[in-house]
Structures are given as C-alpha cells and as structure tokens.
Amino acid sequence: MSLLQQDKSHDAAPRSGSRRMIDALKRNGVKHIFGYPGGAIMPLYDALVDSGLTHYLCRHEQGAAFAADAYGRVTRRPGVCMATSGPGATNLVTGIANAFMDSVPMVAITGQVPSPLQGTDAFQEVDIFGITLPVVKHSYVVRDVAEIDALVDEAFHVATSGRPGPVLIDFPKDISVELSSDLRERPLERFEAPEPDAEAIRAAAEMLATARRPLVIGGGGIAISDSVAAFREFVRRYRLPVTTTLKAMGVIPTDEEGFLGMLGMHGNEAANHAVQNCDVLMVVGGRFDDRVTGKLSHFAPTARIIHMDIDPAEVAKLRRPDIAIVGELTPALEALERHADRHDAAPRVADSWARQCAAWRKEFAWRYDAPGEGIYAPRLLRDLSRHGDQPPVIACDVGQHQMWVAQHCRFTDPLQHLTSGGLGAMGYGLPAAIGAKIANPDAMVVNVSGDGSFMMNVQELATLKRYGIDVRIVLIDNSMLGMVRQWQKLFFDGKYSEVDLSDNPDFSRVAEAFGIRARSIGRPEQVDDALDWLLGPDGPALLHVKIDPEENVWPLVPPGSANHQMMGTGGPRQFDGMMT
Amino acid sequence: MRHLLHIQLRTAEGAVIRALGLIERRGFRIETVHAGEAQGDGQAMTVTVSGERPADLLQRQLERLHDVLWVDRPDEAVQWGGQDSTHTTTSGARPFTSKT
C-alpha cells in the first residue's frame, strides 16, 4: 500500500498548512525558533503571530542555523530554524552541515515556491531538498496538507533518536496556505536502540581485565546521549586514564587527576603518548576523526580496540575494532560493570602504567610563562574559565583561539563547551552563544572568537542587542587568519597568502555601534581588571584583546604524521614499563 | 572489487537518489542500476558497485538512511568486523529493529 492510498481521517475544523505546522511544532515541545522571513515562507510567519512561540530574528540565516544548533546541543531537543526559499534556504546550509557533522538534533524549515512553479526556475526557487541531501539525517518536501502533523512528528523523532542529526522540511507555499480538515497518518517506525550484545560485553570486559596499559577515549557521543554520569562512574571506579576528543571536553572535569587532556593534532602530549603506548584502547562515542588519529596506520599501534557507539556505520569505518559494542552508551557501560562484578574481572591498570600516565601528565602540564610582552591568549583563557565558581559556557569559533580554548579552559561539563568540531565553521561562535543563552538563561555564556571568525557573523550583534541576550564576547585579535598563517609558516615555507587582516575595523567601535559595551586591551596587566569588567553584572559586552600576530598553537601533529611526532615538543616518548 | 547490492526502499521522494548519492560519496563507483516497484510495498533497487573500500561498511551506511528498509549483499557473507579480523565480536542487532 503506498502512502497515497492510506486512509484519511478528519480533523475538527479546517486549518491552513501553516497553522498545522505551528501546531505540530508546539505539540513537539518547541518554544523558540530562529529564523528570517521572506516571500515563500510568509504564510508560516503569518501563522507565527500570536502562536505563543518565541521567534528570534537573526540577521542572517546562517546565524539562525548556528543558534538552533547550539540550542539543540544544550537542550538535546531539536533546535528549530526557518528561512524562505532560494537564498534564505541556501544560507541555512552551512548550519545544517554543521549539525550533521556534529550529530546535533535540528529541524530546519524552508519555504518553497508553490508546487506548480517548482521546476520552472521560478523567482527564489532552489532545490534545497537536493542541495542538502548529503548533509541531513533525513528530509521531506511537504506534498499534502493532510500529512503535516504526522510528518513533523516523524521529523522530530528522526532528529533526536539514535544518532541525532538535522532534518529538513521543505514547505511549498501553496501547501502552506491550503485549508483542510483532512488528517493523514504516516506509519512511524520508532528507532529502538539495540541492547548491548552480551557476547561483546563479555569479550570487552575480559579484554579490559587482562589489559595492563588501558586507556579510554571519551567522544562526543557521551554528551549527546546524556551518558556523562555513567562514563564518570566507569572510569573513576577502575581509575582508568582518560583522554577526550574536542567535542567531549568536560565529560570528565579537566582538572581531574586521571584526565590527560585532549588528544590529537593540537592535543596534550600526555594524551598522545598514552594513546601511542596503550595496550587496550576503549573509544566511547567517538569516530576516529583524522584530527584525532593523526596518521591512521600509526594510531595506537600497540592497542587492541573496543569501540562503543550507537551508530553501526561508525564501526570499522576508519579503524577496525577488535570488539564493537553498538547501542546506547549508558547501558553498555553499566553492562560492562555488571560483568566485571559478577566475574571478578575488573579492568586492570598496571601500577607502572598509572605512574607513567601521571608522570606524563605532570611533565606536559601547560605552561604559562611565555616570553614576550603582550597578552598571552592561553593564559587569558585559563583565567577566564576560572573566574567564577562554575566555568562559563564557552561558545567558540574556529582557528587558533578554538584550540587554545580546548587546551586551556576549565570544563566540568561537556555542555560548557560549544564548538564547531566536524565542520570547523568559522562564524559559529556568536550565534551559537545566542542559542545557548536562550536554551540555558541561567548560565554565564561567553563567545570566544578570533578576528577572522568574528567578522563572519558579526551582524548577530544586532540580534544580541534587540533581544537583550546576555552574551559576553572575548575577541582575540591577532590581525591575522592565525591558523592559516601558522600552517603557511610551517608547511608552505613562510609564504603568506591572504592571511593579513591588519586593516580590521575598530572592533570596540563596531560593538558600540550595535549598542554593545566594549573595551580594548593589549597589555598583560590589563587582563584581570578587564575580565572582572566583562564578567560583571552589567550584561552584554565585548572585550577586544590584541595579541601577538606571530603566536602559534603548540604542540602540533603535522599533517600526515603520527600522533607521537608532535612539533613544538620534546619528541616521542615510549613507555618502557620499568618506572618505579 | 565489485559488489552486488539489493536495496529495499520506502516509496518516498528522494529515496532512490539519496541512496545512489551516498554510494558515490562514500567512495564507490556505480556500474549498473535497476530500480522498480518492489513486490508488496516500496521500491527495490539492484546496484552493482565497484570500489576498494569495505562493502560491509557501505551496507551499514545505506541502512542508516531513513528510507532504506534493508540491504542485502547476496554474493557476500555479512561481516561486521571485517574479513581480515578473527577477533571481532559485535552486536548483530540492526539499528532499526522495527524494520523487517
């Protein structure tokens, strides 16, 4: 039986497609929407008035999508963004791709030209369904007003279930104005996560029990699946050394003794040496990204791998595991513990390995005694995240400052760190901070940005001002596209190409023009007072921080190298097992 | 290496192109395609692909799509952990357990 042959039932009174869409969003728990109106989506904006939903007019559709992304990360419910057809829709694409790469629940609604005009190159027509096929978890074109209710329910289920992701709903204008009382059901197949496989659990528990040099990599899936408590319980109980990916910073408090820091290209050396020397590597909700593994064939060369993930398509995508446990992380971790208890087979950490990890952690602790007279950004970021009792939520952009945030800021929860991990989209930070603050109004939310990234969505200062959203901004300005400059310096013989931003605008005056308080500093002795000012009681503000244009992010695994071959370090380390 | 895939799809806008697009994007060349109505409900597609990457991974990537009901590789035993590993122990459960 095809969908079109299904029975139709009837609603009480005729409603327009737009009214149905709004009602369905509300039924699915939506309270906030980020968007920008335009021709083809005007009926939906008409229905929005007096709907009870709060709409935030961002000043570029990309800003709306990034705000919805951060809202989705913080609430674990789909962030909703909407835009009109054509350019409105294409401007959403980067934000949708961002949510796809980082497994963020999102529902994006795009206006579309009326059905009879589709395929005629009509004004503001673009095939957004086709354009977004590779970057959505799923997508729909609404073809029948009677199916809107069921379609939206399905979209929210798909966006949030299993491995979350963005879902696009393309909404032709004629359907959005059509009145109908018909209702058509859709057979919704609910996702059910598989139970952790008993045989895999047994094998993994035995592997951990016979390990001598185990290591755990925490991945982004831990926060997505709300498995932080189970993860902490597991690694603390057995005193397992832990490193995390960029997206998982905070799944274990960064100051905790067993935490070795982030691993990978700009990871802490302690973490990278531990990975290269461990004998069992348990990856929890991670996906072996190339920035994590370095040269894949040389990654964790002496380790047997246990890979835990909800998504079977991540298993053996890059590194073939010895044991894969597919399913929700919390039940899997609990099952491992139960097996260990019953069979007296607790994961083992050899004393010499524990001492070695502790020694590396001490040896490679970050230092803040950098030479030079200017402000040292890592030190400032360290102080920023330790300013209050609780670390602030930091939404950062992409580039050098992003790596410094991951290296030097204190996190006690993964939702304190919002970053464009997989896509690496400059311009994410400011709109993400807006989305995070709306999702969690009680949190102190700080956007840490760079001068390159900040200009990519600077217009969202107007959103900040319009709604009085209390976001604080630290703009680290080296008048360069710093990460690109660093790579050109290191890997392109110092031949700089299009990285000079020395003609940046006066950022303080830019902020003030938008009605945001601003202050500019450039000397170390100004930092303490400036942070007090920025994080004080007076609401939104921008702190413009001038730093040395030649500052680099260290250490660094050069492209194509193994993780132990880091630049800016003391060289590879090998565990000899003889530590006393 | 060549692989034969039987793909069962829902009848839904974009289902065919979404599956074919994924095959190319994930590193395989499409050699032949035959698509039509399935017996009963939905659409069926038989695709011959070639590529160096593991076909079991492609199968799981296809099965992740919402409109894909199941994928069969009649010429090859389905292996989760891969052809070269004797230690692999994995859950045999499918992500969408309600699919039949």
Boltz contact constraints between the chains, C-beta under 6 A:
constraints:
  - contact:
      token1: [A, 1]
      token2: [B, 41]
      max_distance: 6.0
  - contact:
      token1: [A, 2]
      token2: [B, 11]
      max_distance: 6.0
  - contact:
      token1: [A, 133]
      token2: [B, 18]
      max_distance: 6.0
  - contact:
      token1: [A, 133]
      token2: [B, 21]
      max_distance: 6.0
  - contact:
      token1: [A, 134]
      token2: [B, 25]
      max_distance: 6.0
  - contact:
      token1: [A, 138]
      token2: [B, 66]
      max_distance: 6.0
  - contact:
      token1: [A, 141]
      token2: [B, 13]
      max_distance: 6.0
  - contact:
      token1: [A, 158]
      token2: [B, 66]
      max_distance: 6.0
  - contact:
      token1: [A, 189]
      token2: [B, 98]
      max_distance: 6.0
  - contact:
      token1: [A, 192]
      token2: [B, 97]
      max_distance: 6.0
  - contact:
      token1: [A, 194]
      token2: [B, 91]
      max_distance: 6.0
  - contact:
      token1: [A, 194]
      token2: [B, 93]
      max_distance: 6.0
  - contact:
      token1: [A, 197]
      token2: [B, 91]
      max_distance: 6.0
  - contact:
      token1: [A, 199]
      token2: [B, 89]
      max_distance: 6.0
  - contact:
      token1: [A, 200]
      token2: [B, 89]
      max_distance: 6.0
  - contact:
      token1: [A, 200]
      token2: [B, 90]
      max_distance: 6.0
  - contact:
      token1: [A, 200]
      token2: [B, 91]
      max_distance: 6.0
  - contact:
      token1: [A, 203]
      token2: [B, 89]
      max_distance: 6.0
  - contact:
      token1: [A, 312]
      token2: [B, 60]
      max_distance: 6.0
  - contact:
      token1: [A, 312]
      token2: [B, 95]
      max_distance: 6.0
  - contact:
      token1: [A, 313]
      token2: [B, 60]
      max_distance: 6.0
  - contact:
      token1: [A, 313]
      token2: [B, 61]
      max_distance: 6.0
  - contact:
      token1: [A, 313]
      token2: [B, 64]
      max_distance: 6.0
  - contact:
      token1: [A, 316]
      token2: [B, 82]
      max_distance: 6.0
  - contact:
      token1: [A, 317]
      token2: [B, 57]
      max_distance: 6.0
  - contact:
      token1: [A, 320]
      token2: [B, 82]
      max_distance: 6.0
  - contact:
      token1: [A, 320]
      token2: [B, 85]
      max_distance: 6.0
  - contact:
      token1: [A, 322]
      token2: [B, 87]
      max_distance: 6.0
  - contact:
      token1: [A, 323]
      token2: [B, 89]
      max_distance: 6.0
  - contact:
      token1: [A, 324]
      token2: [B, 90]
      max_distance: 6.0
  - contact:
      token1: [A, 326]
      token2: [B, 91]
      max_distance: 6.0
